[in-house]
Amino acid sequence: MKRRTVFYIFLIVLFSYATSHGQEQLQWINPLESEKEDIVHGNASSEAVFVRLPETLKDQVREPVWRLSRHAAGVKLRFHTDAKNIQVRYTVSGNIEMPHMPATGVSGLDLYTKNETSDWIWVKGDYSFGDTISYRFQLIEENSRDREFDLYLPLYNEVLFLEIGVAADATFELLPKEAASLPIVVYGTSIAQGACASRPGMAWTAILERAVNRPLINLGFSGNGQLEDPLIRYMASIESSLYVLDCLPNLVRDTFKEEEVKQRINDAVTYLKSKRPETPILLVDHAGYTDGLVNKDRREAYEKRNQWSQEVYGELLALGVSEVYYLEKDAIGLSMEGTVDGTHPSDLGMDQYARGYANLITEILY
């Protein structure tokens, strides 16, 4: 009898907690309905959109590039709030996960906040995936205080609808882009887009952004980062602190012969320099396939592209082109255990990528 009484008491307490928690009054904010401008970070648009290319490019780029540009890789929201409980609900357009990349990376969110010394701290989120995806972030602290947050959006999905919920009596302010802080613009492949990070904040571009304290625009297009003219022209339209060209992993197919690869690299640098002569450009080696020791064809494919790319780099320097830099494969340091499939970095590989980039970019920009 006593056991039954204790059990009932336990159920009553549990139900009371769940009920009181569920009845917490929240204010829901749709960022795309904000009256402020420039509140979506990680793209070059002043409009409130979660996509990476403007409508004006729709008829200029290939269909796969346009479709991938709807994915929110690198796009984020920045805000101040003193809320201890932050909830997000949203919907996406495509498959929630992929065979080699989890739902938390393909379609998930990531939240970071700054501590007292302005270092970025990851905030764990409890999530539920369905037709509507929901995340709940809790900060268990003695005292509430106003904090700055970065909310990274999905790497491999289009966000159709999103709302942020905080307590009705909490403060909440969306933060606009800082006009004085010029972004790094990265044009790359699936690796730049974020495959195969376990969560958006672990993409190497996101890690790099936090490491060098610069905004970053992610123009990584899975399988379609091919140094194409419309994208190069679009990059040149963005006032930037650095242009990064990391497309060799998508130029390894036999259809991309030596002359074609060299011409695309040369044309990209030449055009960017003609429009933004003072802006540094960083060319990047193929980081390699981690199965290269047992796959001769794969190893030779990336070694040839790296050789061709380095030859173009040498020719540009010989012609007196200034502020052009090069990140070599060994400086990236992608290890044998750093990928999920020999090609796409795991979180370990993403961190190795970011460290290699950060070491050189710090020298270039600072």
N, C-alpha and C positions, 0 to 999 in steps of 0.2 A: 504493500500500500504506500509506504513511504517513497519507494522508488517511482511509483506512478505519479505521486504528488510532485516530486522533484522534476520529473520529466515534463509535466504540464507547466510548471513554473518556467522551465527552460524555454518551452515553446512560446509562452506568453511574452517573455523578455525578448526572444528573437523576433517575434512578430511585431512587437512594439518598436524595436529598433528599425526593422525594415520599413515599417509604415512611416515613422518619423523621417527616415532618410528619404524615402520616396516622395514625401510631401514637401521637401525643401523647395522653396520658391526660387526658380531660376529665371534670369533674363537671358534670352537667346539672341545672339547677334549674328546677322548675316553680313559678312565683310563686303560682299559685292553690292550691298545696298548702302554702303557708307557714303556720306557726302564728301569725305576727304578724297584727295587724289594721291596717287602713288603709294597706296597702302599694300599693294601686292609686290613682294620682293622676289628677286630671282628672274625677272624678265625685263625687257627694255621698254615696256609699254607703261604709259601713265594711267591707262584705263584699269578698272578693277576686273581683271580676267585671270584665270588660273592656267593659261596656255602660254606657249613660248614663242610663237611666231604670229605676226599680225595678219589680219585678213588680206592685206594688200599683196602678200606673198603666195596666196593660195593657188593662183594660176601660174606661178613662176617656178615652183618646186615640184618635184615628182610626188605622186600620190602617197607613197609610203612615208616620205619625209613629212608631208603635211599631216598625215594621220598620227605619226609619232610626236609631232609638235604639240598635239593636244594633250599629251601626257605631261604631268606636272613636275617632272624631274627638276629639282633645284628650286622650284617655286615654294615660297613660304610666306607666312604672316608673322609680323612682329608686333607685340603689344605689351602694354603695362597693365598689371592687375594686382590687387591685394587678395584675390580669391585663393582659398586653400583647396578648393575643389573645382577643377576645370574639366568640362565635358565637351566633346565634339561629336556631332553626328553628321554624316555625309553619305552621298551615293556616288558610284563610279560607273563608267560606261562599259568596261570590258571584263575579262576573266579576272577573278580575284587573285589567283596564284598561277605559277608556272611550274613545270616539272623540276627545274633546277633552281628555283627562286621562291622563297616562301611568301605567303600572303602579306606578312608584315612588311616585306620589302616592296613587293609589286603594288600593293594597294593600301598599305598602312601609313600611319603618321609617326612623327617623332617630335618630342618637345624638349627644348633646352632652356635653361634659365641661367642668369648670371649671379655669381655669389658676390660677397663684399669686395673682392679684389678684381672683379670684372672677368673672372674666368668662367667659361661655359660649363654648366653642370647638366647632365642628362636627367630627365624626369621619367620615371617608369610609368607606363600607361597600361591599364587593364582594358582589354578590347573584346569586341564581339563582332564577328563578320557575318553578314547576311545581305539581304537586299539593301538594307541601310546598315552602314558600318558605324560603330560607336566606340569611342575611346573615353576613358575616365582617368584623369591625372589628379593625384592627391599629394599635397605637401603637408606632412605631419610636422608642424613646428609649434613652439611655445607661443610665439606672437606672430600675428599677421603683419606682413609688410609689403609694400609695393615692390614688385619685381618686374624685370624685363624678361620676355619670353620670345623664343623663335619656334614657330610651329612649321615643321617641314611637311610638305604634301607628298602624295604617292609618287614613286619613281616611274612606274610603268602603267599608269592608268589616268584617264581623264576624270577630273572631279566635276560632277554635274551640279551638285548642290552641297552646301556646307554651312553649318551653324555652330557657333561656340556658345556654350552655356556656363554662366557663373552665377553665384548667389545674387539675389535681387538687390541686396545692400552692398555688394562689392563694387569696387571701382574697376573700370575697364576702358582702355584707350588704345586704338590701333595706331601704330607708329608708321609714318611715311618714310620713304627712302631719303637718305641724306644726299642732297644734291652735290655736296663737295666731295663725296667719296666715290671715285670712279670705279666701276666694276672690272674684274677680270672676266674676259669672255672666252669660254672654252668651246671649240668646235671639235667634236669627236664622234665616237662610236658607241656601241652598247655599253662598253666599259665606262665611258664618261657619263652615259645616261644613268648608270647605277647598277648594272648587272654584275654580280649577283649579291648585292648587299642584303643583309637580313632586315634592315630597316633604313629609312631614308637618310638619317643622320650619319650612317656609316658609308655612304657613297664617298669615293675619294674626293670629289669636288666639294662636298659638304665639310669633310674633315679639313681640307685645305683652306676653305673659307674661314673656318674658326681659327685655324693655326696662324694665318697671316693677317687676320683681322681686316679683310677686304670683302665687299660684296662680290658675288660671282653669278654669272649668267651661264646656265648649262645648255649648250646646243649640241648635246649628244643624241645621235639618232641610231637606234639599234640596227646594225647591218647596213646603214645608209649614210654614214659619215664619209663622204667621198670627195671632199674639197671641190664642191660644185659652185659655179659662179654666183647663183642667186644667194647662197648662204654667205659667200665671201663678201659680196656687195652689202648684204644686210649687216654683217659684222662691222664693216667700215662705217656704216651709218651710226653706230653706237660709240659714243665717246667713252673710251676705256683706258684703264691703267696698263693693260697687257692683253694681247691676243695670243691664245694658245691654239696651235694646230696639231691635233693628235688623232689623225685619220688613217694612219698606215694599217691598223688592223682590218680596215674595210677595203684595202687596196691590194690584198694578197691573192685574189683570184687570178687565174691565168689570163682573163680578159684584160687585166691591167698590166700591160707590158712596161718595160723599162722607160721607153720614151714617154708614154702616157703618164706614168707616175711622176716622173721628173717634171714634165710640163705643168701638171696640176700644182705641184709644190711651188715651182717658180712663179707661176701666174698668180697664185694666192698671195705670196709674199709681195710680189711686185705691185699688185693692185692695192693691198692694204697700205703699203708704204706710199703709194701715190696719193692716197686720200688722208692718211694719218702718219706723216713722216716721223713725227716725234714719239709715236706710240711703240713700245717694244713688242717684238713678236718672238714667241717661243715655239720652235719646231721640236717634235718629240719622236724618239725612236719607237718602234714596235717593242713592247715590253717582253715579248717572247711567249712561246707556248711552253708550259711546264712539263709537257710530255715530249719535248724536243729531243731529249737524250735517247728516246726509243722510237722516234718517228722522224726519219731523215727528211721526208718531203715537207713536213710542217716546219722543221728547223730551217731548211734552205729557203723556204718561202719568206719567212720574216727576216732572215739574214740578208737576202738580196734587197728587200725593200729598205732596210736600214742602211745598207751600203749606198743605194741610189739616193736616199734622202740626205745622207751626210755629204755626198758628192755635190748635190745642189747647194747645200749650205756653204760648202767651201767656195763654190763658184760665186755665190752672192757676196761673200766676204771679199773675194778677190775683186769684185766690181765696185767695192766701196760702200755697199749697203750697210748702214749702221743700225745699231740697236736690234740686231737679230741674234737670238741665242739658241742653244741646242741642249736638250736633255737626253742623255744616252741611256740605253737599256740597263747598263750596269748601275747607273745612278738611281734608277727606279727600284731595282733590287727585288723583283718579283720572285719569290722563293718557290721551290717545288711543291710545298704545302699551301701555297697562296691562292689556289684556284679551286673551283668546284668541278671543273670539267676540262682542265688543261688550258682554257682560254679566259674565262670570266673570273675575276677575283672574288674570293670569299671576303669576309670582314678582315681577315689577316692580310690578304692581298691588297684590299682597299687602303688599309693603313700604310702598307709599304709604298704603294703608289703615292699617297698623300705626302709622306715624309720625303720621298725623292723630289717631288715637286716643290715642297715648301723650302727645302734647303736652297735650291737654285732661285726660286722666286723671291725669297727674302733678300738675296744678293742683288737681284735685278731692281727691285722696287725700293729697297731701303739702303 
